Amino acid sequence: MVAPRRTTPYRCQSRPIDDLGGSIRNPAHFIPNHCQPTIVNNLCRTDYKKRIMHTLNDCFGNCVRLTDERLLHIREHPEMDDMNTEIESVLQNPQLVRLSRSDKSVRLFYRFYAQTIVGSKWLCVVVKYTDIDAFIITAYLTDKPKAGEELWLIK
């Protein structure tokens, strides 16, 4: 017998999640498949007991958090797999920092690399700033920096 199809999509964020990855009221079988633990680069995404958080400094003197979850997200892209050490370098010594046009609390840190595994590219590290916190959202390689107000420029 085939189970009936669910007509509404699952929403992971709407369910309270405990430290072990399951619903507080129900075990993990209520979590949809795309939220189940997955292995990426020999690390388990939902291994909360081994959560690692790196604290980096940006060129403005702010402490910026990089969680293992965000690092795994960045490393899911094959071209970014060998760029881990460059993320900190871009934050501390960017060639260009721009304010995001879509979110004024987000800054885009750029540095140009002449040789990456996909050719000459800019490495962009995206950082969200709040009143009490700053954290890396993502990092990616791009052909050119996005438009936005320049906060830092080295010629």
N, CA and C atoms as an extended XYZ file, in Angstrom:
465
Properties=species:S:1:pos:R:3:atomname:S:1:resname:S:1:resid:I:1 pbc="F F F"
N         0.838       -1.182        0.000 N   MET     1
C         0.000        0.000        0.000 CA  MET     1
C         0.883        1.245        0.000 C   MET     1
N         0.575        2.201       -0.841 N   VAL     2
C         1.349        3.420       -0.978 CA  VAL     2
C         0.736        4.495       -0.091 C   VAL     2
N         1.595        5.183        0.649 N   ALA     3
C         1.114        6.265        1.509 CA  ALA     3
C         0.643        7.432        0.650 C   ALA     3
N        -0.395        8.154        1.081 N   PRO     4
C        -0.857        9.306        0.301 CA  PRO     4
C         0.200       10.394        0.258 C   PRO     4
N         0.241       11.128       -0.836 N   ARG     5
C         1.204       12.221       -0.987 CA  ARG     5
C         0.825       13.378       -0.096 C   ARG     5
N         1.806       13.996        0.452 N   ARG     6
C         1.587       15.188        1.272 CA  ARG     6
C         1.384       16.365        0.346 C   ARG     6
N         0.340       17.138        0.576 N   THR     7
C         0.021       18.241       -0.331 CA  THR     7
C         0.705       19.539        0.068 C   THR     7
N         1.068       19.688        1.323 N   THR     8
C         1.754       20.907        1.740 CA  THR     8
C         3.216       20.582        2.003 C   THR     8
N         4.127       21.494        1.661 N   PRO     9
C         5.548       21.212        1.869 CA  PRO     9
C         5.910       21.239        3.350 C   PRO     9
N         6.951       20.495        3.687 N   TYR    10
C         7.473       20.541        5.047 CA  TYR    10
C         8.167       21.870        5.264 C   TYR    10
N         8.095       22.346        6.476 N   ARG    11
C         8.825       23.559        6.839 CA  ARG    11
C         9.654       23.239        8.068 C   ARG    11
N        10.948       23.050        7.863 N   CYS    12
C        11.833       22.671        8.972 CA  CYS    12
C        11.869       23.751       10.050 C   CYS    12
N        11.883       25.012        9.645 N   GLN    13
C        12.044       26.089       10.597 CA  GLN    13
C        10.828       26.252       11.500 C   GLN    13
N         9.668       25.777       11.101 N   SER    14
C         8.473       25.977       11.898 CA  SER    14
C         8.357       24.968       13.030 C   SER    14
N         9.162       23.921       13.021 N   ARG    15
C         9.114       22.904       14.065 CA  ARG    15
C        10.200       23.183       15.095 C   ARG    15
N         9.858       23.080       16.386 N   PRO    16
C        10.917       23.227       17.386 CA  PRO    16
C        11.858       22.028       17.309 C   PRO    16
N        13.130       22.281       17.262 N   ILE    17
C        14.125       21.226       17.123 CA  ILE    17
C        14.994       21.212       18.378 C   ILE    17
N        15.183       20.028       18.936 N   ASP    18
C        16.039       19.933       20.111 CA  ASP    18
C        17.489       19.742       19.680 C   ASP    18
N        18.387       19.591       20.648 N   ASP    19
C        19.819       19.485       20.345 CA  ASP    19
C        20.191       18.235       19.563 C   ASP    19
N        19.342       17.233       19.541 N   LEU    20
C        19.675       15.999       18.840 CA  LEU    20
C        19.113       15.960       17.432 C   LEU    20
N        18.436       17.011       17.006 N   GLY    21
C        17.948       17.071       15.632 CA  GLY    21
C        16.531       16.583       15.459 C   GLY    21
N        15.853       16.140       16.489 N   GLY    22
C        14.477       15.663       16.364 CA  GLY    22
C        13.496       16.703       16.860 C   GLY    22
N        12.232       16.469       16.621 N   SER    23
C        11.207       17.352       17.128 CA  SER    23
C        11.103       17.163       18.631 C   SER    23
N        10.787       18.207       19.371 N   ILE    24
C        10.682       18.103       20.823 CA  ILE    24
C         9.547       17.163       21.207 C   ILE    24
N         8.422       17.261       20.512 N   ARG    25
C         7.274       16.423       20.833 CA  ARG    25
C         7.360       15.038       20.219 C   ARG    25
N         8.065       14.892       19.136 N   ASN    26
C         8.111       13.642       18.397 CA  ASN    26
C         9.537       13.304       18.013 C   ASN    26
N         9.832       12.052       17.784 N   PRO    27
C        11.190       11.687       17.376 CA  PRO    27
C        11.514       12.169       15.970 C   PRO    27
N        12.718       11.864       15.551 N   ALA    28
C        13.241       12.382       14.282 CA  ALA    28
C        12.462       11.929       13.061 C   ALA    28
N        11.562       10.948       13.185 N   HIS    29
C        10.854       10.513       11.979 CA  HIS    29
C         9.894       11.569       11.457 C   HIS    29
N         9.654       12.655       12.200 N   PHE    30
C         8.821       13.740       11.693 CA  PHE    30
C         9.632       14.780       10.932 C   PHE    30
N        10.947       14.642       10.933 N   ILE    31
C        11.778       15.571       10.190 CA  ILE    31
C        11.859       15.092        8.752 C   ILE    31
N        11.607       15.976        7.769 N   PRO    32
C        11.652       15.553        6.370 CA  PRO    32
C        13.033       15.084        5.948 C   PRO    32
N        13.070       14.329        4.852 N   ASN    33
C        14.320       13.732        4.386 CA  ASN    33
C        15.426       14.746        4.167 C   ASN    33
N        15.087       15.942        3.634 N   HIS    34
C        16.148       16.897        3.352 CA  HIS    34
C        16.726       17.507        4.622 C   HIS    34
N        16.155       17.216        5.792 N   CYS    35
C        16.714       17.684        7.057 CA  CYS    35
C        17.397       16.566        7.827 C   CYS    35
N        17.351       15.353        7.320 N   GLN    36
C        18.008       14.234        7.981 CA  GLN    36
C        19.522       14.416        7.879 C   GLN    36
N        20.266       13.793        8.774 N   PRO    37
C        21.725       13.931        8.711 CA  PRO    37
C        22.275       13.486        7.361 C   PRO    37
N        23.180       14.271        6.819 N   THR    38
C        23.837       13.923        5.566 CA  THR    38
C        25.340       14.043        5.766 C   THR    38
N        26.067       13.231        5.036 N   ILE    39
C        27.516       13.245        5.151 CA  ILE    39
C        28.085       14.111        4.032 C   ILE    39
N        28.873       15.111        4.401 N   VAL    40
C        29.533       15.982        3.442 CA  VAL    40
C        30.995       16.057        3.850 C   VAL    40
N        31.872       15.655        2.959 N   ASN    41
C        33.311       15.679        3.222 CA  ASN    41
C        33.656       14.987        4.544 C   ASN    41
N        33.059       13.807        4.753 N   ASN    42
C        33.289       12.985        5.943 CA  ASN    42
C        32.851       13.638        7.256 C   ASN    42
N        32.023       14.675        7.201 N   LEU    43
C        31.496       15.310        8.402 CA  LEU    43
C        29.976       15.228        8.376 C   LEU    43
N        29.378       14.932        9.500 N   CYS    44
C        27.928       14.825        9.580 CA  CYS    44
C        27.345       16.203        9.859 C   CYS    44
N        26.386       16.639        9.039 N   ARG    45
C        25.803       17.965        9.177 CA  ARG    45
C        25.063       18.157       10.498 C   ARG    45
N        24.468       17.124       11.048 N   THR    46
C        23.671       17.304       12.252 CA  THR    46
C        24.372       16.752       13.482 C   THR    46
N        25.676       16.696       13.472 N   ASP    47
C        26.434       16.229       14.614 CA  ASP    47
C        26.633       17.400       15.579 C   ASP    47
N        25.570       17.731       16.328 N   TYR    48
C        25.575       18.910       17.171 CA  TYR    48
C        26.533       18.797       18.352 C   TYR    48
N        26.834       17.573       18.784 N   LYS    49
C        27.724       17.411       19.923 CA  LYS    49
C        29.151       17.813       19.579 C   LYS    49
N        29.510       17.800       18.304 N   LYS    50
C        30.853       18.171       17.876 CA  LYS    50
C        30.836       19.501       17.135 C   LYS    50
N        29.898       20.360       17.477 N   ARG    51
C        29.767       21.650       16.805 CA  ARG    51
C        31.026       22.480       17.026 C   ARG    51
N        31.528       23.037       15.962 N   ILE    52
C        32.730       23.859       16.011 CA  ILE    52
C        32.364       25.246       15.521 C   ILE    52
N        32.866       26.254       16.198 N   MET    53
C        32.640       27.611       15.754 CA  MET    53
C        33.972       28.343       15.744 C   MET    53
N        34.302       28.915       14.622 N   HIS    54
C        35.534       29.668       14.484 CA  HIS    54
C        35.203       31.140       14.673 C   HIS    54
N        36.081       31.866       15.320 N   THR    55
C        35.923       33.305       15.457 CA  THR    55
C        37.052       33.957       14.684 C   THR    55
N        36.679       34.765       13.708 N   LEU    56
C        37.648       35.440       12.851 CA  LEU    56
C        37.523       36.942       13.058 C   LEU    56
N        38.535       37.689       12.682 N   ASN    57
C        38.486       39.147       12.753 CA  ASN    57
C        38.416       39.710       11.349 C   ASN    57
N        37.597       40.738       11.176 N   ASP    58
C        37.531       41.394        9.867 CA  ASP    58
C        38.444       42.621        9.859 C   ASP    58
N        38.525       43.291        8.729 N   CYS    59
C        39.418       44.441        8.584 CA  CYS    59
C        38.938       45.658        9.377 C   CYS    59
N        37.698       45.636        9.859 N   PHE    60
C        37.146       46.732       10.649 CA  PHE    60
C        37.320       46.495       12.150 C   PHE    60
N        37.932       45.359       12.541 N   GLY    61
C        38.157       45.048       13.939 CA  GLY    61
C        37.013       44.305       14.618 C   GLY    61
N        36.033       43.840       13.842 N   ASN    62
C        34.906       43.094       14.404 CA  ASN    62
C        35.223       41.602       14.462 C   ASN    62
N        34.667       40.915       15.473 N   CYS    63
C        34.740       39.462       15.537 CA  CYS    63
C        33.610       38.897       14.694 C   CYS    63
N        33.934       37.950       13.842 N   VAL    64
C        32.963       37.351       12.931 CA  VAL    64
C        32.946       35.849       13.173 C   VAL    64
N        31.753       35.289       13.366 N   ARG    65
C        31.602       33.853       13.611 CA  ARG    65
C        31.512       33.089       12.292 C   ARG    65
N        32.130       31.928       12.264 N   LEU    66
C        31.984       30.978       11.162 CA  LEU    66
C        31.673       29.629       11.786 C   LEU    66
N        30.425       29.189       11.672 N   THR    67
C        30.032       27.909       12.259 CA  THR    67
C        30.405       26.772       11.323 C   THR    67
N        30.485       25.574       11.878 N   ASP    68
C        30.789       24.412       11.049 CA  ASP    68
C        29.684       24.179       10.027 C   ASP    68
N        28.451       24.513       10.367 N   GLU    69
C        27.334       24.342        9.421 CA  GLU    69
C        27.528       25.234        8.203 C   GLU    69
N        27.917       26.476        8.417 N   ARG    70
C        28.153       27.399        7.299 CA  ARG    70
C        29.384       26.975        6.499 C   ARG    70
N        30.411       26.486        7.196 N   LEU    71
C        31.604       26.023        6.494 CA  LEU    71
C        31.282       24.821        5.621 C   LEU    71
N        30.466       23.915        6.121 N   LEU    72
C        30.046       22.769        5.305 CA  LEU    72
C        29.230       23.228        4.108 C   LEU    72
N        28.375       24.221        4.317 N   HIS    73
C        27.594       24.772        3.206 CA  HIS    73
C        28.525       25.335        2.126 C   HIS    73
N        29.535       26.063        2.547 N   ILE    74
C        30.490       26.647        1.597 CA  ILE    74
C        31.259       25.546        0.874 C   ILE    74
N        31.694       24.515        1.619 N   ARG    75
C        32.511       23.450        1.039 CA  ARG    75
C        31.717       22.475        0.181 C   ARG    75
N        30.393       22.572        0.162 N   GLU    76
C        29.590       21.728       -0.725 CA  GLU    76
C        29.896       22.023       -2.186 C   GLU    76
N        30.376       23.222       -2.457 N   HIS    77
C        30.743       23.601       -3.816 CA  HIS    77
C        32.187       23.179       -4.048 C   HIS    77
N        32.433       22.319       -5.044 N   PRO    78
C        33.779       21.767       -5.249 CA  PRO    78
C        34.866       22.825       -5.425 C   PRO    78
N        34.543       23.939       -6.050 N   GLU    79
C        35.551       24.975       -6.279 CA  GLU    79
C        35.971       25.671       -4.986 C   GLU    79
N        35.170       25.541       -3.922 N   MET    80
C        35.465       26.189       -2.645 CA  MET    80
C        36.155       25.258       -1.650 C   MET    80
N        36.310       24.000       -1.998 N   ASP    81
C        36.821       23.012       -1.059 CA  ASP    81
C        38.215       23.348       -0.530 C   ASP    81
N        39.079       23.914       -1.342 N   ASP    82
C        40.442       24.238       -0.925 CA  ASP    82
C        40.613       25.703       -0.518 C   ASP    82
N        39.515       26.431       -0.351 N   MET    83
C        39.591       27.870       -0.072 CA  MET    83
C        39.320       28.211        1.400 C   MET    83
N        39.322       27.219        2.295 N   ASN    84
C        39.008       27.472        3.709 CA  ASN    84
C        39.896       28.537        4.335 C   ASN    84
N        41.202       28.409        4.132 N   THR    85
C        42.125       29.360        4.744 CA  THR    85
C        42.009       30.746        4.115 C   THR    85
N        41.543       30.798        2.883 N   GLU    86
C        41.418       32.083        2.206 CA  GLU    86
C        40.255       32.913        2.735 C   GLU    86
N        39.265       32.274        3.344 N   ILE    87
C        38.116       33.003        3.887 CA  ILE    87
C        38.592       33.988        4.956 C   ILE    87
N        39.416       33.514        5.876 N   GLU    88
C        39.951       34.401        6.912 CA  GLU    88
C        40.831       35.487        6.308 C   GLU    88
N        41.605       35.124        5.319 N   SER    89
C        42.482       36.087        4.664 CA  SER    89
C        41.687       37.207        4.003 C   SER    89
N        40.591       36.854        3.350 N   VAL    90
C        39.761       37.865        2.694 CA  VAL    90
C        39.120       38.786        3.728 C   VAL    90
N        38.679       38.237        4.856 N   LEU    91
C        38.084       39.075        5.901 CA  LEU    91
C        39.091       40.059        6.483 C   LEU    91
N        40.320       39.614        6.695 N   GLN    92
C        41.326       40.462        7.326 CA  GLN    92
C        41.983       41.437        6.356 C   GLN    92
N        42.153       41.024        5.104 N   ASN    93
C        42.846       41.863        4.117 CA  ASN    93
C        42.096       41.878        2.788 C   ASN    93
N        40.902       42.434        2.751 N   PRO    94
C        40.166       42.458        1.482 CA  PRO    94
C        40.717       43.528        0.551 C   PRO    94
N        40.479       43.342       -0.727 N   GLN    95
C        40.794       44.394       -1.679 CA  GLN    95
C        39.616       45.340       -1.826 C   GLN    95
N        38.424       44.823       -1.501 N   LEU    96
C        37.202       45.592       -1.696 CA  LEU    96
C        36.146       45.089       -0.722 C   LEU    96
N        35.424       46.022       -0.080 N   VAL    97
C        34.275       45.675        0.750 CA  VAL    97
C        33.120       46.543        0.295 C   VAL    97
N        32.009       45.898        0.006 N   ARG    98
C        30.815       46.625       -0.419 CA  ARG    98
C        29.633       46.287        0.468 C   ARG    98
N        28.747       47.266        0.597 N   LEU    99
C        27.496       47.081        1.320 CA  LEU    99
C        26.499       46.449        0.369 C   LEU    99
N        25.781       45.447        0.824 N   SER   100
C        24.779       44.794       -0.019 CA  SER   100
C        23.671       45.777       -0.369 C   SER   100
N        23.202       45.729       -1.599 N   ARG   101
C        22.092       46.596       -2.003 CA  ARG   101
C        20.756       46.080       -1.482 C   ARG   101
N        20.659       44.776       -1.237 N   SER   102
C        19.387       44.203       -0.804 CA  SER   102
C        19.226       44.160        0.717 C   SER   102
N        20.328       44.176        1.460 N   ASP   103
C        20.273       44.113        2.924 CA  ASP   103
C        21.410       44.971        3.468 C   ASP   103
N        21.080       46.084        4.074 N   LYS   104
C        22.096       47.038        4.544 CA  LYS   104
C        22.924       46.516        5.716 C   LYS   104
N        22.533       45.390        6.304 N   SER   105
C        23.318       44.818        7.393 CA  SER   105
C        24.297       43.759        6.890 C   SER   105
N        24.393       43.600        5.579 N   VAL   106
C        25.286       42.599        4.981 CA  VAL   106
C        26.414       43.308        4.231 C   VAL   106
N        27.639       42.839        4.479 N   ARG   107
C        28.814       43.352        3.767 CA  ARG   107
C        29.426       42.231        2.943 C   ARG   107
N        29.913       42.596        1.769 N   LEU   108
C        30.541       41.651        0.846 CA  LEU   108
C        32.037       41.959        0.785 C   LEU   108
N        32.849       41.023        1.238 N   PHE   109
C        34.307       41.174        1.257 CA  PHE   109
C        34.872       40.466        0.029 C   PHE   109
N        35.704       41.167       -0.753 N   TYR   110
C        36.241       40.609       -1.993 CA  TYR   110
C        37.759       40.640       -2.007 C   TYR   110
N        38.327       39.613       -2.645 N   ARG   111
C        39.750       39.594       -2.975 CA  ARG   111
C        39.895       38.818       -4.279 C   ARG   111
N        40.757       39.312       -5.159 N   PHE   112
C        40.954       38.681       -6.459 CA  PHE   112
C        42.053       37.623       -6.372 C   PHE   112
N        41.771       36.458       -6.975 N   TYR   113
C        42.745       35.366       -7.056 CA  TYR   113
C        42.979       35.033       -8.524 C   TYR   113
N        44.229       35.164       -8.958 N   ALA   114
C        44.558       34.923      -10.363 CA  ALA   114
C        44.476       33.442      -10.716 C   ALA   114
N        44.719       32.569       -9.735 N   GLN   115
C        44.692       31.137      -10.019 CA  GLN   115
C        43.834       30.404       -8.982 C   GLN   115
N        42.667       29.952       -9.427 N   THR   116
C        41.837       29.034       -8.653 CA  THR   116
C        41.598       27.832       -9.553 C   THR   116
N        40.916       26.825       -9.064 N   ILE   117
C        40.683       25.651       -9.912 CA  ILE   117
C        39.704       25.944      -11.045 C   ILE   117
N        39.038       27.111      -10.976 N   VAL   118
C        38.124       27.502      -12.060 CA  VAL   118
C        38.598       28.763      -12.770 C   VAL   118
N        39.884       29.094      -12.638 N   GLY   119
C        40.448       30.246      -13.327 CA  GLY   119
C        40.541       31.471      -12.426 C   GLY   119
N        40.716       32.628      -13.051 N   SER   120
C        40.839       33.888      -12.312 CA  SER   120
C        39.467       34.309      -11.797 C   SER   120
N        39.342       34.468      -10.483 N   LYS   121
C        38.053       34.790       -9.867 CA  LYS   121
C        38.238       35.686       -8.648 C   LYS   121
N        37.161       36.356       -8.273 N   TRP   122
C        37.065       37.072       -7.014 CA  TRP   122
C        36.468       36.120       -5.987 C   TRP   122
N        37.053       36.080       -4.797 N   LEU   123
C        36.450       35.349       -3.690 CA  LEU   123
C        35.620       36.351       -2.902 C   LEU   123
N        34.340       36.050       -2.735 N   CYS   124
C        33.432       36.910       -1.985 CA  CYS   124
C        33.031       36.196       -0.699 C   CYS   124
N        33.209       36.867        0.429 N   VAL   125
C        32.768       36.363        1.728 CA  VAL   125
C        31.644       37.284        2.189 C   VAL   125
N        30.472       36.702        2.423 N   VAL   126
C        29.273       37.465        2.775 CA  VAL   126
C        29.079       37.396        4.287 C   VAL   126
N        29.056       38.579        4.934 N   VAL   127
C        28.951       38.658        6.391 CA  VAL   127
C        27.741       39.501        6.775 C   VAL   127
N        26.946       38.963        7.692 N   LYS   128
C        25.775       39.672        8.229 CA  LYS   128
C        26.156       40.247        9.590 C   LYS   128
N        25.856       41.533        9.791 N   TYR   129
C        26.133       42.222       11.042 CA  TYR   129
C        24.824       42.582       11.723 C   TYR   129
N        24.757       42.293       13.031 N   THR   130
C        23.627       42.753       13.843 CA  THR   130
C        24.210       43.659       14.922 C   THR   130
N        23.362       44.135       15.822 N   ASP   131
C        23.845       45.013       16.886 CA  ASP   131
C        24.837       44.314       17.800 C   ASP   131
N        24.673       43.004       17.999 N   ILE   132
C        25.505       42.298       18.963 CA  ILE   132
C        26.314       41.153       18.357 C   ILE   132
N        26.210       40.952       17.052 N   ASP   133
C        26.818       39.771       16.452 CA  ASP   133
C        27.202       40.032       15.004 C   ASP   133
N        28.122       39.219       14.500 N   ALA   134
C        28.474       39.207       13.076 CA  ALA   134
C        28.801       37.770       12.715 C   ALA   134
N        28.279       37.303       11.587 N   PHE   135
C        28.522       35.919       11.186 CA  PHE   135
C        28.575       35.794        9.678 C   PHE   135
N        29.321       34.797        9.220 N   ILE   136
C        29.455       34.537        7.788 CA  ILE   136
C        28.234       33.778        7.316 C   ILE   136
N        27.627       34.274        6.248 N   ILE   137
C        26.483       33.607        5.629 CA  ILE   137
C        26.972       32.591        4.611 C   ILE   137
N        27.847       33.048        3.723 N   THR   138
C        28.367       32.172        2.676 CA  THR   138
C        29.642       32.767        2.098 C   THR   138
N        30.273       32.029        1.220 N   ALA   139
C        31.435       32.501        0.468 CA  ALA   139
C        31.389       31.806       -0.885 C   ALA   139
N        31.798       32.527       -1.920 N   TYR   140
C        31.735       31.957       -3.267 CA  TYR   140
C        32.723       32.666       -4.182 C   TYR   140
N        33.040       32.015       -5.293 N   LEU   141
C        33.891       32.611       -6.327 CA  LEU   141
C        32.994       33.246       -7.379 C   LEU   141
N        33.415       34.410       -7.881 N   THR   142
C        32.608       35.134       -8.855 CA  THR   142
C        33.511       35.829       -9.866 C   THR   142
N        32.949       36.135      -11.035 N   ASP   143
C        33.702       36.819      -12.084 CA  ASP   143
C        33.956       38.286      -11.766 C   ASP   143
N        32.965       38.938      -11.115 N   LYS   144
C        33.124       40.352      -10.784 CA  LYS   144
C        32.325       40.686       -9.530 C   LYS   144
N        32.773       41.692       -8.783 N   PRO   145
C        32.050       42.092       -7.573 CA  PRO   145
C        30.663       42.645       -7.890 C   PRO   145
N        29.747       42.446       -6.957 N   LYS   146
C        28.399       42.976       -7.108 CA  LYS   146
C        28.398       44.471       -6.849 C   LYS   146
N        27.388       45.146       -7.374 N   ALA   147
C        27.253       46.582       -7.155 CA  ALA   147
C        26.875       46.851       -5.708 C   ALA   147
N        27.254       48.011       -5.216 N   GLY   148
C        26.934       48.407       -3.849 CA  GLY   148
C        27.866       49.508       -3.391 C   GLY   148
N        27.517       50.126       -2.287 N   GLU   149
C        28.327       51.200       -1.735 CA  GLU   149
C        29.665       50.649       -1.262 C   GLU   149
N        30.747       51.294       -1.668 N   GLU   150
C        32.082       50.839       -1.281 CA  GLU   150
C        32.404       51.305        0.134 C   GLU   150
N        32.798       50.357        0.976 N   LEU   151
C        33.196       50.671        2.348 CA  LEU   151
C        34.699       50.596        2.531 C   LEU   151
N        35.372       49.874        1.622 N   TRP   152
C        36.825       49.633        1.734 CA  TRP   152
C        37.342       49.372        0.339 C   TRP   152
N        38.420       50.035       -0.028 N   LEU   153
C        38.993       49.831       -1.364 CA  LEU   153
C        40.488       49.965       -1.289 C   LEU   153
N        41.193       48.944       -1.794 N   ILE   154
C        42.648       48.990       -1.917 CA  ILE   154
C        42.966       48.938       -3.398 C   ILE   154
N        43.703       49.941       -3.881 N   LYS   155
C        44.029       49.982       -5.308 CA  LYS   155
C        45.410       49.442       -5.556 C   LYS   155
